[in-house]
Amino acid sequence: MNELSPWKVLLVDDEPGVHEVSRLILAGLTFEGRGIELLSAASAGQACELLARHTDVALALLDVVMESDDAGVRLVQHIRGARRDGDMQIVLRTGQPGMAPEGDLMREQEINGYVLKTEVTAQRLHSIVIGGLRAYRHVRSLRGEALEPEAARARSAADEALAQELAALDARAALVLQARPELALARHGCVGVEMLPRWRTSAGLLTAERVLALAPGSATLARLMRELVAQALGWMRAWARDGELASVSIPLASQALVEASLRQVLLDALDADRRQAGPLPGVLDLLVDEAQLRGEDPALRAAGLSLTLVDFGTGGLLLPRPGGAKPDRLKLPPRFVTGAARDPERSAQARSLIALSQTLGLCAIADGIASDEELQFFRWEGCELGQGELFGPACAPEALSLRRPRSGGAGAAGLH
C-alpha cells in the first residue's frame, strides 16, 4: 500500500444520486492527515472489476439490492472468500430492510456494519467512514504493517513549522486579495463579491482552507481574520462612496461561529469600524461550512452579518440543530451547476436544490456558470445569484465595479 496516497473507500450503489451526494459529503474529509479517494461502482460486477485494480481498499460501503436482490451479499462473499481479504471493513447499506434483515446478515456474513439508507445523514456517513478507516488501520497494525511512515511524520513536522511561520506573519504584508463577482441573474447586475484571500509563506500562497487545516491557534487566526475583515470593510465603504452598495463574502472569519474568542475579535472589529465610519453600507457575509453551522450566531446576527453555506450536502442544512446557526444563502457547488443546461440528471439536481433553498427561505447562488446557456437555465429556474467563469476570472478588488453594465454580454457584467 502506498502510505502517502489517500485512503480508498469503495461505494457500490445502483442509484447515481447516492454517488453524487456521497462524493460531495466526503470531499475534504481527512483521517490522520490523509484524504479520501472514493471509488464508485453501480453494480457488484463493476465493484469486482475495481477491486481487481485496487488491492488496497480500506472500506467498502455496499448496497444490498442492486442487479439482484442479494448482489451486495454475494459481493461480501467474493471479498472475504475469493479475494481472501479479511482486512477491508465492509458496511452494508440498504433501503429495503425487509429483504435483508440486519440480524441475519450480522450472524451469517463477515460484515462490520449495517445501516439503513434513511438513517445515513452526512454526519453519520462521516462517522461510518472514520470509524471504518480507524478499524482498518488497527487491523493492519496488528499484523505488523505500519501505516504511519517516516514520510508522514516528516509531513506533520513541516505542517507544524508552517503553523509557526503563520504565527509570525505580518498579517497585512502577507495578505494577497482577489475577488469574484456575484451577479443578480435577473438583471446581470453585480451585487456583491466573494473575497479570495491568500497568505504569502515559504511554502507559497496559502488559501483560507489550508490555513484552517494547519490549526495555527486562535491568536494567529485572530490576527489574520482581523486584517481580512478590515480589508473587506474598506472595500465595502469605498464602493459605497461611489454610490454602490454590496455584500462582501469572506472565509476564515466564519470560525467566529464556533470559537468565542474569535467571535469577540470579529465583533470588536465591526464595532470599531462603525464608531469610526458609521453604519455598514452593505452586508458582511461569512462563508461557512456545515461544521461551523453548529455554532452560535445571535451576537453576529445582531451585528448585521449574514451566513452562506458553501458545502451543501454535509447535513447541517437538512438536519438543523437546536440552537445552531441557520444560513441566509445556499451556494450550489460547481458539480451541480456546470453542464446543468444540457445534462438531464444534473438539471434535475439543480432544480431540486433551488426548490429546497426557496422552501427554506434561502437565497440560492449558482457557482460555476460557464456559458450563456447555463445563465439562462438558472435564471429561468429562479436562482437569484450566480458566479462563474462566464462573468470573468477572479481579480483584484479594485478592478471590480458593482454598477450594472450598460452594454455587452453577461461575461462583461460587473467588470471594468
C-alpha positions in Angstrom: 0.0 0.0 0.0 1.3 3.5 -0.9 1.3 5.2 2.5 1.3 8.7 1.0 -1.9 8.1 -1.1 -5.4 8.8 0.1 -7.5 6.2 1.9 -9.5 4.2 -0.7 -13.2 3.9 0.0 -15.4 1.8 -2.4 -19.1 2.9 -2.8 -21.3 0.4 -4.6 -24.8 1.5 -5.3 -27.1 1.5 -8.3 -28.5 5.0 -7.6 -26.4 7.7 -9.3 -27.6 10.3 -6.9 -26.1 8.4 -4.0 -22.7 8.7 -5.5 -23.0 12.4 -6.3 -24.1 13.3 -2.7 -21.6 10.9 -1.0 -18.8 12.4 -3.1 -19.8 15.9 -2.0 -20.2 14.9 1.6 -16.8 13.2 1.8 -15.0 16.0 -0.1 -12.3 17.4 2.2 -12.7 14.7 4.8 -9.3 13.6 6.2 -8.2 10.9 8.6 -4.7 11.1 10.2 -3.6 13.6 7.6 -4.8 11.6 4.5 -7.7 12.4 2.3 -10.4 10.1 0.9 -10.4 8.6 -2.6 -13.9 7.5 -3.4 -14.2 4.6 -5.9 -17.7 4.3 -7.4 -19.4 1.2 -8.8 -23.0 0.9 -9.9 -23.2 -2.9 -9.5 -21.4 -5.8 -7.8 -19.9 -6.7 -11.2 -18.3 -3.3 -11.6 -17.1 -3.4 -8.0 -15.3 -6.7 -8.7 -13.5 -5.1 -11.6 -12.5 -2.1 -9.4 -11.2 -4.4 -6.7 -9.1 -6.3 -9.2 -7.3 -3.0 -10.0 -7.3 -1.6 -6.4 -6.0 -4.1 -3.9 -5.7 -1.6 -1.0 -9.4 -0.6 -0.4 -9.8 0.1 3.3 -13.6 0.4 3.5 -16.5 -0.7 1.3 -20.0 0.8 1.5 -22.2 -1.7 -0.3 -25.9 -1.6 -1.3 -27.6 -4.9 -0.7 -30.1 -4.9 -3.6 -28.7 -4.0 -7.0 -28.6 -6.1 -10.1 -30.1 -8.8 -8.0 -31.8 -9.0 -4.6 -28.6 -10.4 -3.0 -25.9 -8.7 -5.1 -24.4 -7.0 -2.1 -24.3 -10.2 0.0 -22.6 -12.0 -2.9 -20.0 -9.2 -3.2 -19.2 -9.7 0.5 -18.7 -13.4 -0.1 -16.4 -12.6 -3.1 -14.3 -10.2 -1.0 -14.0 -12.5 2.0 -13.8 -15.7 0.0 -12.3 -15.5 -3.5 -10.2 -12.4 -2.7 -9.3 -13.6 0.9 -9.5 -10.0 2.1 -10.2 -10.0 5.8 -8.9 -6.6 6.5 -11.3 -4.5 4.4 -14.0 -3.0 6.5 -17.5 -3.7 5.0 -20.7 -1.8 5.8 -23.9 -2.8 4.1 -26.5 -0.1 3.3 -30.0 -0.9 2.3 -33.2 0.9 1.5 -35.2 -2.4 1.8 -34.5 -3.8 5.2 -37.2 -6.4 4.9 -35.3 -8.1 2.1 -32.1 -8.2 4.1 -32.7 -8.3 7.9 -29.9 -7.0 10.0 -29.8 -9.9 12.4 -29.4 -12.5 9.7 -26.7 -10.6 7.9 -24.7 -9.9 11.0 -24.8 -13.5 12.0 -24.2 -15.1 8.6 -21.9 -12.6 6.8 -18.5 -11.2 7.7 -19.5 -7.6 7.7 -18.5 -4.8 10.1 -21.7 -2.8 10.0 -25.3 -2.5 8.7 -27.3 0.7 8.2 -30.5 1.9 6.6 -30.1 4.4 3.9 -32.7 6.6 5.5 -30.5 6.8 8.6 -27.4 7.9 6.8 -27.1 11.6 7.4 -23.9 13.4 6.4 -22.6 13.4 9.9 -23.5 9.7 10.2 -21.6 9.0 6.9 -18.6 10.8 8.3 -18.7 8.7 11.4 -19.0 5.5 9.4 -16.1 6.3 7.2 -13.8 7.5 10.0 -14.7 4.5 12.2 -14.1 2.1 9.3 -10.7 3.6 8.5 -9.7 3.5 12.1 -10.6 -0.2 12.4 -8.8 -0.9 9.1 -5.7 0.8 10.4 -5.9 -1.1 13.7 -6.2 -4.5 11.9 -3.2 -3.7 9.7 -1.1 -2.5 12.6 -1.8 -5.8 14.5 -0.3 -7.7 11.6 2.8 -5.5 11.7 2.0 -3.3 8.7 2.9 0.3 9.6 0.6 3.0 8.3 2.4 6.0 9.8 5.7 6.0 7.9 8.6 8.4 8.3 7.4 10.4 5.4 4.1 11.1 7.1 5.8 12.1 10.3 8.1 14.5 8.3 5.0 16.0 6.7 3.5 16.6 10.1 6.7 18.3 11.2 6.6 20.5 8.1 3.0 21.5 8.9 4.0 22.4 12.4 6.8 24.6 11.1 4.4 26.3 8.7 1.9 26.9 11.5 4.7 28.6 13.5 5.5 30.7 10.4 1.9 31.8 10.2 2.1 32.9 13.9 5.0 35.3 13.0 3.5 36.6 9.7 2.8 40.3 9.1 -0.9 39.9 8.6 -1.2 42.9 6.3 2.0 42.5 4.2 1.4 38.8 3.7 -2.2 39.1 2.6 -3.0 38.8 -1.2 -6.6 39.6 -2.1 -8.6 38.7 -5.1 -12.4 38.8 -5.6 -15.1 37.1 -7.6 -18.3 38.9 -8.5 -21.7 37.8 -7.5 -24.4 38.7 -10.1 -28.1 39.1 -9.8 -29.1 36.7 -12.7 -32.4 38.5 -13.4 -30.7 41.8 -14.3 -27.0 41.0 -14.8 -26.1 43.4 -12.1 -23.1 42.8 -9.9 -24.4 43.0 -6.4 -21.6 41.6 -4.3 -18.2 39.9 -4.2 -16.6 36.9 -2.7 -13.1 37.6 -1.3 -10.4 35.1 -2.1 -7.6 35.7 0.3 -4.1 34.1 0.1 -1.2 34.5 2.5 2.4 34.5 1.4 4.6 32.0 3.1 7.8 30.0 2.4 5.5 27.2 1.1 3.8 29.6 -1.4 0.4 31.2 -1.2 -1.9 29.5 1.4 -5.7 29.6 1.0 -8.0 30.1 3.9 -8.9 26.4 3.9 -5.2 25.5 4.1 -4.7 28.0 7.0 -7.5 26.4 8.9 -6.2 22.9 8.3 -2.9 23.9 9.8 -4.7 24.8 13.1 -2.3 27.6 13.8 -4.1 28.7 17.1 -6.7 31.2 18.0 -4.2 34.1 18.4 -2.9 33.7 14.9 -6.3 33.2 13.4 -7.4 36.4 15.2 -4.7 38.5 13.6 -5.3 37.1 10.1 -9.0 37.4 10.5 -8.8 41.0 11.8 -6.9 42.2 8.8 -9.1 40.3 6.4 -12.2 41.9 7.9 -10.6 45.3 7.8 -9.9 44.9 4.1 -13.4 43.7 3.3 -14.9 46.6 5.2 -12.6 49.0 3.5 -13.7 47.9 0.0 -17.3 47.9 1.0 -17.1 51.6 2.1 -15.1 52.5 -1.0 -17.8 51.1 -3.2 -20.4 52.9 -1.1 -18.6 56.3 -1.7 -19.1 55.6 -5.4 -22.8 55.1 -4.8 -22.6 51.3 -5.0 -23.9 49.0 -2.3 -22.6 45.5 -2.0 -22.4 42.3 0.0 -18.8 41.1 0.7 -18.4 37.4 1.5 -15.3 36.2 3.3 -13.9 32.9 4.6 -11.9 32.3 7.8 -13.9 34.7 9.9 -16.6 32.1 9.9 -14.6 30.4 12.7 -16.1 33.0 14.9 -19.3 30.9 15.0 -17.5 28.1 16.9 -14.8 29.9 18.8 -15.9 32.5 21.4 -12.6 34.3 21.4 -12.7 34.8 17.6 -16.3 35.9 17.8 -15.3 38.7 20.2 -12.5 39.8 17.9 -14.9 40.0 15.0 -17.5 41.9 17.0 -14.8 44.3 18.3 -13.6 44.9 14.7 -17.1 45.7 13.5 -17.8 48.0 16.4 -14.6 49.9 15.9 -15.4 50.3 12.2 -18.9 51.6 13.0 -17.7 54.1 15.5 -15.2 55.5 13.0 -17.2 55.4 9.8 -20.9 54.9 10.7 -23.3 52.0 9.9 -22.2 49.4 7.4 -23.3 50.4 3.8 -23.7 46.8 2.7 -23.7 43.3 4.1 -20.7 41.5 5.5 -21.3 37.8 4.8 -19.4 34.8 6.2 -18.7 31.7 4.1 -19.4 28.8 6.4 -19.4 25.0 6.2 -21.7 22.5 7.9 -19.5 22.1 10.9 -19.5 25.8 11.7 -23.3 25.9 11.5 -23.3 24.1 14.7 -22.0 27.2 16.4 -23.9 30.1 17.9 -24.8 33.2 15.9 -27.1 35.6 17.9 -24.4 38.2 18.5 -23.2 38.0 14.9 -26.8 38.4 13.7 -27.3 41.4 15.9 -24.2 42.9 14.3 -25.8 42.5 10.9 -23.8 39.7 9.4 -25.2 37.1 7.1 -24.1 33.4 6.5 -23.6 31.5 3.3 -23.4 27.7 3.4 -20.7 26.7 0.9 -20.5 22.9 1.3 -24.1 21.9 0.8 -24.7 18.2 1.4 -22.9 17.7 4.8 -26.2 17.6 6.8 -26.4 20.8 8.7 -29.0 22.3 6.3 -31.3 19.4 6.1 -31.0 18.5 9.8 -30.7 21.8 11.7 -29.5 21.5 15.2 -31.4 23.3 18.0 -29.6 26.5 18.9 -27.4 26.2 15.8 -26.9 28.8 13.2 -29.1 29.0 10.1 -27.7 30.1 6.8 -29.2 33.0 4.8 -27.8 31.7 1.5 -27.1 28.4 -0.1 -24.3 28.1 -2.6 -24.8 25.4 -5.3 -21.3 23.8 -5.9 -20.0 23.7 -9.5 -20.7 20.0 -9.7 -24.4 20.8 -9.7 -24.1 23.8 -11.9 -21.7 23.4 -14.8 -23.4 21.4 -17.5 -26.8 21.6 -15.9 -28.4 23.1 -19.0 -27.6 20.0 -21.1 -27.4 17.1 -18.6 -30.9 16.0 -17.6 -29.7 14.4 -14.4 -27.8 17.5 -13.3 -30.7 19.7 -14.4 -33.0 17.7 -12.0 -30.5 18.0 -9.2 -30.1 21.8 -9.7 -33.8 22.3 -9.8 -34.2 20.3 -6.6 -31.6 22.4 -4.8 -33.1 25.6 -5.9 -36.5 24.4 -4.8 -35.1 23.4 -1.4 -33.5 26.8 -0.9 -36.8 28.5 -1.7 -38.7 26.2 0.6 -36.3 27.1 3.4 -36.3 30.8 2.6 -32.7 30.9 1.5 -31.1 32.8 -1.4 -29.6 30.4 -3.9 -26.2 31.1 -5.6 -25.2 29.0 -8.6 -21.4 28.7 -8.5 -19.8 27.5 -11.7 -21.8 29.2 -14.5 -19.7 28.9 -17.6 -22.0 29.7 -20.6 -24.9 31.8 -21.6 -27.0 28.7 -21.8 -26.3 27.9 -18.1 -27.0 31.5 -17.2 -30.4 31.3 -18.9 -31.2 27.9 -17.2 -30.5 29.2 -13.7 -32.3 32.4 -14.3 -35.4 30.6 -15.6 -35.3 28.2 -12.6 -35.5 31.1 -10.2 -31.9 31.1 -8.9 -31.2 34.6 -7.6 -27.4 34.9 -7.9 -24.6 33.4 -9.9 -20.8 33.1 -10.1 -18.5 31.5 -12.6 -16.0 31.9 -15.4 -18.7 33.4 -17.7 -18.5 36.6 -15.5 -14.8 36.8 -15.7 -11.9 35.4 -13.6 -11.0 36.4 -10.1 -9.2 39.7 -10.0 -8.0 42.4 -7.6 -11.0 44.1 -5.8 -10.2 47.5 -7.2 -10.9 46.1 -10.7 -14.5 45.3 -9.9 -17.4 47.6 -10.4 -20.8 46.9 -8.9 -22.7 49.0 -11.5 -24.9 47.3 -14.0 -23.1 47.3 -17.4 -24.7 49.5 -20.0 -23.9 47.1 -22.8 -22.1 44.0 -23.6 -22.7 40.3 -22.8 -23.0 38.6 -19.5 -19.3 37.9 -19.4 -18.7 41.7 -19.0 -21.0 42.1 -16.1 -19.6 43.8 -13.1 -16.1 44.4 -14.6 -14.4 47.5 -15.9 
